Amino acid sequence: MSQQYEKVPVKCTDNGIVNEAEVEYYKPRDTLTVWLANQKLTFKPGGLSGNTWVASAYGLEFTTVTPKEIG
C-alpha cells in the first residue's frame, strides 16, 4: 500500500506566489514529485536543514517543504 501525504505549499521564488500541490511520490533525501495546476514538478533536496526542496521548470524556480505523512 502506498503512503499518502498532506498537500504541500509550493512557492515560486521568482514571483512569490504560493499554491498547494498534491504529492505523487516522495523518497526521503532524494526526490519529491508533486502535481501543481496539472503540471508535474520534481524537487531535489536544497539547503542544509533537509526540510527544503527545490525545483526548476518553465524558467522559474520553486521551493517547498518535506511532506507530512497522513495517518
PyRosetta script that sets phi, psi and omega in degrees:
from pyrosetta import init, pose_from_sequence

init()
pose = pose_from_sequence("MSQQYEKVPVKCTDNGIVNEAEVEYYKPRDTLTVWLANQKLTFKPGGLSGNTWVASAYGLEFTTVTPKEIG")
pose.set_psi(1, 130.5)
pose.set_omega(1, -178.4)
pose.set_phi(2, -77.9)
pose.set_psi(2, 150.8)
pose.set_omega(2, -179.7)
pose.set_phi(3, -80.9)
pose.set_psi(3, 150.7)
pose.set_omega(3, 177.8)
pose.set_phi(4, -115.2)
pose.set_psi(4, 148.5)
pose.set_omega(4, -176.4)
pose.set_phi(5, -130.2)
pose.set_psi(5, 153.1)
pose.set_omega(5, 174.2)
pose.set_phi(6, -65.2)
pose.set_psi(6, 156.5)
pose.set_omega(6, 173.9)
pose.set_phi(7, -62.3)
pose.set_psi(7, 150.6)
pose.set_omega(7, 179.6)
pose.set_phi(8, -116.3)
pose.set_psi(8, 147.3)
pose.set_omega(8, 175.2)
pose.set_phi(9, -78.7)
pose.set_psi(9, 129.1)
pose.set_omega(9, 177.4)
pose.set_phi(10, -113.7)
pose.set_psi(10, 123.9)
pose.set_omega(10, -178.3)
pose.set_phi(11, -110.1)
pose.set_psi(11, 131.0)
pose.set_omega(11, 171.8)
pose.set_phi(12, -84.2)
pose.set_psi(12, 114.5)
pose.set_omega(12, -176.4)
pose.set_phi(13, -72.8)
pose.set_psi(13, -14.5)
pose.set_omega(13, 179.9)
pose.set_phi(14, -79.7)
pose.set_psi(14, -31.9)
pose.set_omega(14, -178.5)
pose.set_phi(15, -126.8)
pose.set_psi(15, -4.2)
pose.set_omega(15, 175.9)
pose.set_phi(16, 81.3)
pose.set_psi(16, 1.0)
pose.set_omega(16, -179.1)
pose.set_phi(17, -74.7)
pose.set_psi(17, 135.0)
pose.set_omega(17, 180.0)
pose.set_phi(18, -118.8)
pose.set_psi(18, 131.6)
pose.set_omega(18, 176.3)
pose.set_phi(19, -135.8)
pose.set_psi(19, 157.2)
pose.set_omega(19, 176.8)
pose.set_phi(20, -87.3)
pose.set_psi(20, 144.9)
pose.set_omega(20, -179.6)
pose.set_phi(21, -131.2)
pose.set_psi(21, 149.7)
pose.set_omega(21, 176.0)
pose.set_phi(22, -84.8)
pose.set_psi(22, 134.0)
pose.set_omega(22, 178.0)
pose.set_phi(23, -82.9)
pose.set_psi(23, 125.5)
pose.set_omega(23, 176.6)
pose.set_phi(24, -96.2)
pose.set_psi(24, -42.3)
pose.set_omega(24, -175.8)
pose.set_phi(25, -148.7)
pose.set_psi(25, 139.9)
pose.set_omega(25, 177.4)
pose.set_phi(26, -143.1)
pose.set_psi(26, 124.5)
pose.set_omega(26, 173.0)
pose.set_phi(27, -124.8)
pose.set_psi(27, 110.7)
pose.set_omega(27, -175.7)
pose.set_phi(28, -49.3)
pose.set_psi(28, 136.4)
pose.set_omega(28, 177.6)
pose.set_phi(29, 60.6)
pose.set_psi(29, 18.7)
pose.set_omega(29, -178.1)
pose.set_phi(30, -137.1)
pose.set_psi(30, -65.6)
pose.set_omega(30, -173.6)
pose.set_phi(31, -144.5)
pose.set_psi(31, 141.8)
pose.set_omega(31, 173.4)
pose.set_phi(32, -135.6)
pose.set_psi(32, 119.7)
pose.set_omega(32, 179.8)
pose.set_phi(33, -115.2)
pose.set_psi(33, 129.5)
pose.set_omega(33, -179.0)
pose.set_phi(34, -130.6)
pose.set_psi(34, 162.2)
pose.set_omega(34, 172.8)
pose.set_phi(35, -110.1)
pose.set_psi(35, 124.8)
pose.set_omega(35, 179.2)
pose.set_phi(36, -132.2)
pose.set_psi(36, 114.6)
pose.set_omega(36, 179.2)
pose.set_phi(37, 51.3)
pose.set_psi(37, 50.6)
pose.set_omega(37, 179.1)
pose.set_phi(38, 62.6)
pose.set_psi(38, 20.2)
pose.set_omega(38, 176.7)
pose.set_phi(39, -122.1)
pose.set_psi(39, 134.9)
pose.set_omega(39, 178.7)
pose.set_phi(40, -89.5)
pose.set_psi(40, 129.9)
pose.set_omega(40, 176.0)
pose.set_phi(41, -119.7)
pose.set_psi(41, 133.2)
pose.set_omega(41, 177.5)
pose.set_phi(42, -111.3)
pose.set_psi(42, 120.1)
pose.set_omega(42, -177.3)
pose.set_phi(43, -101.5)
pose.set_psi(43, 149.8)
pose.set_omega(43, 172.6)
pose.set_phi(44, -120.3)
pose.set_psi(44, 155.6)
pose.set_omega(44, 179.2)
pose.set_phi(45, -57.9)
pose.set_psi(45, 141.7)
pose.set_omega(45, 177.6)
pose.set_phi(46, -141.7)
pose.set_psi(46, 144.4)
pose.set_omega(46, -179.8)
pose.set_phi(47, 83.4)
pose.set_psi(47, 167.3)
pose.set_omega(47, -176.7)
pose.set_phi(48, -88.2)
pose.set_psi(48, -17.9)
pose.set_omega(48, -175.7)
pose.set_phi(49, -71.4)
pose.set_psi(49, -23.4)
pose.set_omega(49, -177.8)
pose.set_phi(50, 81.8)
pose.set_psi(50, -1.3)
pose.set_omega(50, -178.5)
pose.set_phi(51, -105.8)
pose.set_psi(51, -6.0)
pose.set_omega(51, -177.4)
pose.set_phi(52, -107.1)
pose.set_psi(52, 136.4)
pose.set_omega(52, 179.4)
pose.set_phi(53, -123.6)
pose.set_psi(53, 144.6)
pose.set_omega(53, -175.4)
pose.set_phi(54, -129.6)
pose.set_psi(54, 138.1)
pose.set_omega(54, 175.9)
pose.set_phi(55, -137.9)
pose.set_psi(55, 152.6)
pose.set_omega(55, 174.2)
pose.set_phi(56, -124.2)
pose.set_psi(56, 133.9)
pose.set_omega(56, 177.8)
pose.set_phi(57, -159.9)
pose.set_psi(57, 142.3)
pose.set_omega(57, 175.1)
pose.set_phi(58, 58.5)
pose.set_psi(58, 30.6)
pose.set_omega(58, -179.8)
pose.set_phi(59, 75.6)
pose.set_psi(59, 12.2)
pose.set_omega(59, -179.2)
pose.set_phi(60, -121.9)
pose.set_psi(60, 157.3)
pose.set_omega(60, 175.9)
pose.set_phi(61, -109.8)
pose.set_psi(61, 139.0)
pose.set_omega(61, -179.6)
pose.set_phi(62, -126.2)
pose.set_psi(62, 147.0)
pose.set_omega(62, 175.4)
pose.set_phi(63, -130.1)
pose.set_psi(63, 154.7)
pose.set_omega(63, 174.7)
pose.set_phi(64, -153.5)
pose.set_psi(64, -176.2)
pose.set_omega(64, -179.5)
pose.set_phi(65, -116.7)
pose.set_psi(65, 166.1)
pose.set_omega(65, 177.6)
pose.set_phi(66, -62.0)
pose.set_psi(66, 130.9)
pose.set_omega(66, -178.5)
pose.set_phi(67, -71.9)
pose.set_psi(67, 151.9)
pose.set_omega(67, 176.0)
pose.set_phi(68, -100.1)
pose.set_psi(68, 134.8)
pose.set_omega(68, -179.3)
pose.set_phi(69, -72.8)
pose.set_psi(69, 141.0)
pose.set_omega(69, 176.5)
pose.set_phi(70, -88.5)
pose.set_psi(70, 131.2)
pose.set_omega(70, 175.6)
pose.set_phi(71, 93.6)
pose.dump_pdb("model.pdb")
